[in-house]
Amino acid sequence: MFDQLTEIIVNYVEVQKEDIKPESRFIEDLGFTSFDFMSMLGEIEDEMDVEIDQEEVVNIRTVQEAVDYLSKLA
């Protein structure tokens, strides 16, 4: 799940895949804007065939939190 998510992340921000760590924060560390983040969520929904709850997404700040959340959906 982590590798799959990092593949998607590099499409949205200027960061190398090997620089993305579980503790990386989307906005502070990876440079996401709110728009980038929401666009990425749409791609995740399509790629992983899941439905992301917009109210729960506001609590996701790190890559690991996203992995944990997506793992519950799968």
Phi, psi and omega in degrees: 000318180299313181297320179297319180292319180295327176300322180285318182304316184295345175283345187249334182225158180278082179214145178280143182305319182289347178272352180274120181247160178305326183273359179298131178269136185302310185277306186291318186263322186262348175083022177292144166264168177301320180295316177303315184297314181293323177296318179297320179300320177298318178294320179299317179301316180291311185293320186259000180053053178232165175243119184268129178281115184300331180285330179280334183297331181296342179271356182268116181242334182243164178299318180296321177298322177293317179299314180299316180296313181294327178296326178292329183280330187287000000 
